[in-house]
Amino acid sequence: MKDVYTKYECNQNAMDYFFAERGYIKRSNLRNSKIKKDIFNPITTPEAAYILGFYIADGCINGNKFVITLSEKDKEILEKIRDYMSPVTKLCYKPERVNKAGIATHPMYSFSFACKEIVSRLEELGLGQKKTYLEKSIKNIVPKEFMWDFIRGYWDGDGNINSSEVTKKVTLKNGEEATYQYNNIGFTIISKDPIILEEINDFFLESGISTHVYPDNKGNYLVGTHSKSEVEKIYNHLYTSSNLFLNRKRIKFNEIMKIPR
């Protein structure tokens, strides 16, 4: 457009009027018209709940922009989030580089767009700038019917599922030693803020799933369980009628669920 203004020696307003009069729409206006500005005001869809969970885990606010940046291997879920929130926005590719700490980062994709309505709403909810260090609460924000979608989004961003073989020696009543081997399965979500994890834990308990919140040795908190039967309940809830999920995590979760106890 700048080239057009220069070539025809006219100002921007005149040329914008010329194109608008003939039915042409500028890309910036089209993008703005496609943004779901009220996505979190209030949350009324499972997609919005999932995206909020994913944003709290892996997103940020940068000025007036909503941003989620992920590894290249997770581009698929970023495209799905983009298609729901702001379908005309292009993902930005960031090649492998060495950061200020001297650590090499993997190639990344970033989904970023400006929307003062979304940014203002997240600030209003206490989930805006520097949210990692804020006391976060989702009570009265995420309706119960969409809590599993929210948890799936949060877990896709900041959760883990793992399995490890454990060997345990025990002393029997007759004094003899016996060795047992079993698979230790763990489901966890991590955060620096225990409040949001306590709320998730309360929801698990209300759903008949026994979990607990506990600190690690790095100043973080986790909510989860190492009981396969409880993890199985979580798995069944997370992926029942779900439409948004990180595929590699679902595959890993599914594989672990097939491991004998």
N, C-alpha and C positions, 0 to 999 in steps of 0.2 A: 504493500500500500504506500509506503514511503517513496518507493521508486515512481509510482503513479503520480503522487503529489508533485514530485520534483519535475517529472517529464512534462506534465501539463501545466506547470506553474500555477497551481491552485492550492487553496488551503484545505486542511483536512475536513473541516466541517462541510465545505461545499461538495467535496467528493463523496463524503459519507451520505449526504442528502441525495446526490445523484444516483448512487447505487441503491439506496433504500427506496427511492421513488420507483425503481424498476424491479423491486422485489428481491434484491440480493441481501443476504444477511451476513454480517461480519462473523468470523469464527469466534471471536471473544463474546459476542452477544449470544451466539448459538450455544456455546459452552455454558454461559451463565444461565440460560433458560432451561438447560437440561439438568442442572444440579438439584438434588433433593435437599433443599435448604432447611426443610422442617423435619429431617430424618430422625432427630433426637427430641423432637418437641411436639408431642411426647413420642415414646417408643410404642409403635402399634404393629410392627411386623417382626417376624423371626430374623429377617435379614438385618434390620436395624439393631436388634439386640446382639447378634453375632458380631457385627462391625464395631459396636461400642466395646465389646469385650476384647476384640483384637486390637482396637486402638489403645485401650488402657494398657495392654501388654506391650505393644510394639510401635505405637504411633506417637506423634507429638504435634504441638502447635508451634509454628515458626512464623512469628508476626501475625499476619492475617490468613495464614495458610494451614490447611489440614494436611498432614504428611504421614505416610507409612512407607518405610523403606525395608525391603526384604532381600534375602539372598536370591541370586538368579534362579536357583532350583525351585523357588517358591513363587515364581512369576505367575503361575496359573491362578492361585488364590487372589493375588493382587489384581489380576485382570477382572476376576469376578466381583471383587469389592468395588473396583473402578466402574464396571458396567452398571452396578446398582446405584452408586452415589453420583457419579459425574461421567457419563459414558463418552463424552467427546474429548475428555482429557487424555493426553498421551502419557504413557509411562516413560520415565527418564532412565536410560541405562548408564550405570556407573561402573567403569572397568576396574579391574583389580588394581589396588594401589597400596602404598605403605603409609600408614597414618603417622601422626606426630610422635607416638610412642614407639615407632619403629616396627609395628606389627603389620604384616601383610593382610589386607582384607580381601574377601572373595568378591567377584563381580556381583553387583547389586542392581535392583530395579527400584525406582522411587515413584510413588503415586502422590502427587502434590497439586493442590489447587486452592485458589483464594476464595473464601466465602465467609464474609463477616457474620452472617446469621449462624452458621454452624460453630464458628469459633466463639462467638458470644454465648451461645447455648452451653457449650462445654465449659466455659469459664464460670457461667452461672451455676453449673452442676458441681463445681469444685474439681473439674477434670481438665483444666486448661494448661497454662504455661507451667513447666517444671512439675508435672503431675506425679512423677516418680516419688517426689519427696512430700507430697500432700497427703493428708488423711482422707482417703477415698471411701465413699459410701455409695452403694447402689440401691439402698433402701428407698422406696418410693420413686425410683427412677425406672427400674426394670420390672415390668409386671411378671407375676409368678408363671403365667402361661408361656413366657419367653425366657425364663431363667436358664433352661437347658441350652438354648441357643447362645445366650450370653456366656455361659460357662464354657461351651465348646469354643467360642471365639477367644476367650481369655486363655483357655488351655492350649489352643493352637499357637498362641503367641508366647506364653510363659509357663507351659506345662511340660510334663515328662512322663513317659511310661517306660518301665524297664524291667528286666528279668535277669536274675543271677542265680547260679547254682550255689547252694550253701551246704557245707558239711558240718554236722554238729555231733559232738561226742557227749554221751550222757552216761551216768552211773546208775545201773539198775539196783533194785532192792537187794539182790543177792551179792552185790558188790562188784559184779562184772561190768565192764565198759561196753557200750554199744555205739555204733556210728550210724547216723541217719543222714541221708542226702535229700534235699528238696529244692524246689525252685521258689525263690523269693521274688514276688511280683510287687511292684510299687507304682502307684499313681500319685502324682504330686503337682501342685501349682505353687509357684513361688512369687513373693512380693516383698518389698521393703515395708509395706504397710499392713499390719495385722487386721485392721478393721474390716477391709473388704474380704479378707480370707475368712474372718469370723462369720460374716454374713453368708458367704458361700457354704461354710461348714454348717450353719443353721439350716440352710436349705437342704443340704444333703441329709441331715438328721430328720427333717420333716418328711423327706422322701423315703425314709426307712433305710438309709445307708449310713453305716458307722464310719465316720472319719474324725480327724482331730487336727488342730492347729498347733504347730510347734516351731521353735526357732532353730536356725542352723548356727554354724560357728563363724559366719561371715556378716552377721548383722541383718540377715533376711529372715523371713517367716515362710513356712510352707503349710498347705492344707492337703491332706491326702490320707491314704491307707495302704497297708501292705498285705491286706487280706484279699486273696483271689476272688472269693465269693462277693466281697463288696466292690472290688474293681470291676467284676463282671456286671454288676448292677449298673455301675456308672457307664460302662461301655454300651449297654443296651439302651439307656436313656439318651446318651449323647448322639447316637446315630440312628435313632428312630425318626423317620420322616424328616431327616435333615436335608437341607439344600445347599448349605455352605459349610465347607470343611477343608482343612489342609490334607490333601490326599496322601502324602507320604506318612503323616502321623496316623491316619486311619489304617493304612496298610500295616504299619508297625504294631498298632494296638491289636488288630485282628490276628496277626501272627502270634503275638504273646498270649492271646486268649486261647490259642490252640495248644499251647505247651502243657503237658500233663503236670499235675501238682507234685 
